[in-house]
Amino acid sequence: MFLRRVRHPEEHLPIHHPTNLIRDWGGGEGFRLSDALTGVAVFGATGSGKTSGPAKHLAYGYLANGFGGLVLCAKKEERRQWEEWARETGRTPDLIVVDETANWRFNFLDWEAARPGEGGGLTINIVALLDEVAGAIAGTTARHETGSTKFFQDALHHMNTNLVDLPIFAGLPVSLPLMRSIVSSAPLSFAEIESEEWQARSACHAILREADHATLLADPDTRSDFEECRNYWLVEYPALSEKTRSIIALSFSMLARPFITRPLKTIFSTDTNVTPEDAFEGRVILIDLPIQEFRLAGKIAQLAFKYCFQVSLLRRMQPLGGYLRPVFLWADEAQNFVSEFDSEYQAVARSAGGCTVYLTQNRESYKRVLGNDDAVDSLLGNLQCKFFCQNAGDTNQWAAKLLGEHYVSISGTNVSRGERGGQHAGISTHEQRRFFIEPSAFTTLKRGGYANACQVEAIVYNGGKQFQTPNGELLPYKLLTFNQ
């Protein structure tokens, strides 16, 4: 039986209106599209039920309401899980599975180079994709690097810029195999440039010649840009020291190799029949290259697709008098996929219809990747709705602080003995500040399974909203129970 879209009193509103109810929590409370647009973070220890509880709850709501999306996979079973969720909500025809069979392919460099629009084809945007991939391979970002490492990263960025420019000037599709052939055949000395043997066998020389012919009659700015590119390959590059040149060439080879060898070559370095924009039409794109199985190759592939999805979503514009179809970016074990760009993306994704859902065990998982508390707070501050499943450790303390404190009355009894043997008793009352929920309370939430009657408990904080208890008290959280 398909899960149907939630009905509510505002049913006359457009289907993608922000007040539309996605999941009903009872008592007039629930999770609305406006909540999805501000982002979701789910925390819970391994086996706490965060996937079979809050995640399934949200996924069914998103699918039943026609969201498109991108799903990143850390574990092998995620494909089967999403296929089941899509079947249960009637969305199987919309599910696109990108896997090693390469039935679905995405040449992301050519996609960025050929896309229409004011920013389409700009070298700086194409190189940004390469920088994001290079950061994934390095496991860090240039902002954290200093000294000689920073120099070589800048040198690689400079070479990538000229690598992208050259085929564009020649009118050729931008692809990593072509770029690899340019680097491997670039001149290593000024004497080699004059060599007829090098000229005859060098792809770099052949493409420089094509670009020269193609830009002869171009406007002065284009011709000037080409001459800068030619100057790099025929003057700057051969003048580099052998050590410097070999390091940046090796760095590029490490960047390109995952995409020009199995299993990613056919998916990312040939043609294109799926793009991030397909999600805007309601398709759910699942990247079934789980890190559990494909390790670094799977991570690189998914980070490349994720970055393309994010930048394409930020280019969306709200139609006049209408609403964008919401699309989700979904990552379980999200610590494998976060980057510094996420904070920039999440800060403005709401206006472009982006709904992020990140699941992880604890806050420390993000800190290991992003490096410091400020970066983690920047990301989590823009994921307004937070679900806390059973957990232990510092994340519980952080969650308790997030939910806040209140005053409670503490009563005490005093008994004293007088000089003549009599006793005096009294009761005193004073106010103390206490957490709404003590950190220890998160350790005892139901984890699902037969021991808990297949029920998962989660405490939800929803961007400062207050929830009413049966006795009329307003609280900054709500305890939800999910049937697995």
Sequence and secondary structure as in RCSB ss.txt:
>XXXX:A:sequence
MFLRRVRHPEEHLPIHHPTNLIRDWGGGEGFRLSDALTGVAVFGATGSGKTSGPAKHLAYGYLANGFGGLVLCAK
KEERRQWEEWARETGRTPDLIVVDETANWRFNFLDWEAARPGEGGGLTINIVALLDEVAGAIAGTTARHETGSTK
FFQDALHHMNTNLVDLPIFAGLPVSLPLMRSIVSSAPLSFAEIESEEWQARSACHAILREADHATLLADPDTRSD
FEECRNYWLVEYPALSEKTRSIIALSFSMLARPFITRPLKTIFSTDTNVTPEDAFEGRVILIDLPIQEFRLAGKI
AQLAFKYCFQVSLLRRMQPLGGYLRPVFLWADEAQNFVSEFDSEYQAVARSAGGCTVYLTQNRESYKRVLGNDDA
VDSLLGNLQCKFFCQNAGDTNQWAAKLLGEHYVSISGTNVSRGERGGQHAGISTHEQRRFFIEPSAFTTLKRGGY
ANACQVEAIVYNGGKQFQTPNGELLPYKLLTFNQ
>XXXX:A:secstr
        TTTTS TT TT EEEEEETTEEEEHHHHHT EEEE  TTSSTIIIIIHHHHHHHHHTT EEEEE SS
TTHHHHHHHHHHHTT GGGEEEE TT SS   HHHHHHH  STTTT HHHHHHHHHHHHHHHHTS GGG  HHHH
HHHHHHHHHHHHHHHHHHHHT    HHHHHHHHHTS SSHHHHT HHHHHH HHHHHHHHHHHHHTTS HHHHHH
HHHHHHIIIIIHHHS HHHHHHHHHHHHHHHHHHHSTTTHHHHSS  S  GGGGGGT EEEE   HHHHHHHHHH
HHHHHHHHHHHHHHT    TTS    EEEEETTGGGT  THHHHHHHHGGGGTEEEEEEES HHHHHHHH SHHH
HHHHHHT  EEEE S  SHHHHHHHHHH EEEEEEEEEEEEE TTS EEEEEEEEEEEEESS GGGGGGS B SG
GGTTEEEEEEEETT  EE TTS EES EEEEEE 
